[in-house]
Amino acid sequence: MIHLPKALSMRQVNLLTVFFLLLAINTHGQDSRAVLFDTDWRFKKDSLIQAESPTFIDSGWRKLNLPHDWSIEDLPNQQEGSVQGPFTKASIGKAATGYTEGGVGWYRKTFTLDNRYEGKQTYITFDGVYMEADVWVNGHHLGDHPNGYTSFSYNLTTFLNPIGKPNVIAVRAKNLGRNSRWYAGSGIYRHVWLVPLNALHTELNGNYVTTPSVLPGTAQVKIESSLTNASSQSKVIDVRVDMVNPFGQVVGSQKRSVTIAANSFVSTTQQLTLTKPALWTLENPVLYSARVTLVADGKNLDQTITPFGIRSLEFNGQKGFLLNGKVVKLKGGCIHHDNGPLGAVSIDRAEERKIELLKKAGYNAIRLSHNPVSPALLAACDRLGMLVVTDAFDSWEKEKLGLKNSYHQYFKAWWKRDIDAMMLRDRNHPSIIMWGIGNEIWEAADTSGHRMAKQLADEVRRLDPTRAVTEAMLYLPQQIKFKWEAFAPHLANLDVDGYNYFIGGKYDPMQRDSATTHRYESEHAKHPQKLFMATESYPSAALENWDAAEKHPYVIGGFSWTAMDYIGEANIGGPTYVAEATKIPQGLMSLMFFFKPTSWPVFNAHCGDLDLIGNRRAASYYQNVVWRNSLIEMLVHQPIPDGMKEARSPWGFPDELKSWTWAGMEGKNMKVNVYTRSKRVRLELNGKAIAEQTVPDGSITTTFDIDYQPGTLTARGFDGEKEVGSSTLSTAGKPVAIRLVADRVTINANQNDLAYVRAEIIDQNGNVVPSIDDAEIMYQLTGNATLAGVGNGNPTDLSSFQQNHKKVYQGIGLAILRSNGQKGTVTLTATANGLKAGKVQVELK
């Protein structure tokens, strides 16, 4: 959130209003000249012949608006135990894709352009299509695009019919075979845009704004613009750059004349000095705007508006990572691109809410796993102050894990186009601090991988030398023949080495090299200019990893796997219970085979610090004590069956809840974990001290075994005799009602805004009853909105995300309302057997 002065003059208010109206054009993260092209499409899931033809009859196809993901939709022929909701046991992707289906889908749209497009160069831009997209307009094949995550554009101009005549655009998307390790979704799942341009214009993604010098009281802002003259005449133009501050005021301008020959390109560079700039920080992420206007013969031919932040980045092997000259440690988490009950559908508000939830949960950084994300998500990170580490590819040329149909088969021909597409689109986002070129790459230890790493790193630095290059490294099973030194030529291309699952910098999954080797320390000794981070880490290893970051300036923090739960990689983090005599193996590879999931009916990874609908789970509370964001947290373990013990995968965490409501457990033993950095913990039940323990050295965990009694349980942390914090849990009463809580009671009357409504089962005192899992809520909606999705945090609930009913989990459900574009009042009512109905209203403005 941007913090502005409390008292503004009327002129400042008016200027600010104008500025935010202009900035609103760019909250999608898209070109300011673009026109949203999401409405009135037709769709058919089928392998059709000649559906690209303008004369093809599509009147029987389904009508819909984009973004759209057919893999999250209910499958036909529902059958309990085999086909439920969008899930099927027959899924080709199996547990990897969460038992969902792909296939082939066609999209068509008939559209007519008006006089605004007369004489224009008209482009179409797709923010993302999964995957293997082919695009036609009026029967002309514009091209194919195999990558399911990068944006791409085509110039439609020469293939369009005259103004006033109908045009037909057709898109085929193919999600076939085994092509992903996680849920990807299917279809045109991000926005589509038309971009009408004059013959003389700034290219798409043609502005590059940097801040080469940020000093106390002054900043240098540099803007490079790539210009095109598609006309048959040479032109002399003025390129005017205006820097606009958060009040809408122009705080710097510069103009230069440029001659552009016919049918040619030219680049211009201008640099301005701003005084007393407001910096982009995590706490106050101020965004400026660079307005570039092309003027010829007194007429404005083209104008672009590019948001940017004024901030400095420094990667220093002795000091660490510095933002605006101050050391920042990354309190990070990895995220996949899906939006839970919406599937892969990328609606702007869904992306924004995700970042809001993570920020509130204590994160200051995210790692984008393992692909370019939507422009809307990056724009949200800019606005909210969330640092970003990108991730371009999950594989290069070598096939990974038997995914014969994955992007690796296109990598050799497409890698440069795709890395360029990602960087040219995204390099103005102040939130991005590092470019990731790969994740757990199969060829990282051989010469082909070394060469490819250099090519990628060189291309990244060519396009943006202001940020660091990184990659996530893991000692993989097929690399057992290699010693660690075999990775050295590969790592030499990186500014920041990313280690996956090196606990505190120590790790060898095959136990070949010394398991106690401190890679951070040994590599720093060899390369003192470098920085290191945990690009992925187990939730249970958070303390060791953070201790390493606090101990070593050159270890800049890391990213848990994962910050938020996601569909696919089903049950990699879910708990299981085994006989007490069972010997649980040690080491990553052994554990992976021991816990090889036979996951149905689990469809999601069940390893997020936040669950699929955004509720915080146990690991999130632990993480915040590790990061020193919280003084003390208390969680209670689910009852463990007699004669059994909990076994967890490497990505698991104790099966705990922040709850003291355990009906049926009266007088029985319960395990209570208290996480704190205090020295001593006292436990009180119903006002009486019942236990006290000293926190073990090198730990933040104290474990108590106590008999359950309803009431109030309090954990108090002490340093000496001084109480430094407390955490309290109280028993909820019987469920009596449903309470609906909207995340916002006023939203925009457009289809890119959503209201997330939390459905809570509460007792007579308004406390959520977390023991309720079987209450099925019926949602009834009236007004100018649709029910975009329903959900809960239950990893085994295979029921539909798109019907008007869903069970709660641990007393909580979720309904997502989507505006249909008209103003008015929307009313959502929720009912369930034996409970008083809940109701909430949302205004659409």
Secondary structure, DSSP 8 states (H G I E B T S, - for coil): -----S---HHHHHHHHHHHHHHHTTTTSS-TT-EE--SSEEEEES--SSTTSTT---TTSEEE-SS--GGGS--SS-BTTTEETTEETT-SSGGGGTT---EEEEEEEEEE--GGGTT-EEEEEES--BSSEEEEETTEEEEEE--SSS-EEEE-GGG---TTSEEEEEEEEEE-SS--SS----B--S-EEEEEE-SEEEEEEEEEEEEEEEETTEEEEEEEEEEEE-SSS-EEEEEEEEEE-TTS-EEEEEEEEEEE-TTEEEEEEEEEEEES---B-SSSB--EEEEEEEEETTEEEEEEEEEE----EEEETTTEEEETTEE--EEEEEE-S--GGGTT---HHHHHHHHHHHHHTT-SEEEE-SS---HHHHHHHHHHT-EEE----S-SSS--TT-TTSTHHHHHHHHHHHHHHHHHHHTT-TTEEEEEEEES-TTTTSHHHHHHHHHHHHHHHHH-TTSEEEEEE---GGGTTS-GGGGHHHHTT-SEEEEES-BTTB--TTS-S-TT-BHHHHHHHH-TT-EEEEEEE-GGGHHHHHHHHHH-TTEEEEEES-SB--BSSTTSS--EEEETT-----SHHHHHHHT----TT--B----SB-TTS-B-HHHHHHHHHTTS-SEEEEEE----TTEEEE--TT----EES----TT-BTSEEEEEEEESSSEEEEEETTEEEEEEE--TT--EEEEEEEB-SSEEEEEEEETTEEEEEEEEE------EEEEEES-SEE-SSTT-EEEEEEEEE-TTS-B-TT----EEEEEEESSEEEEEEE-S-TT--S-SSSSEEE-BTTEEEEEEEE-S--EEEEEEEEETTEEEEEEEEEE-
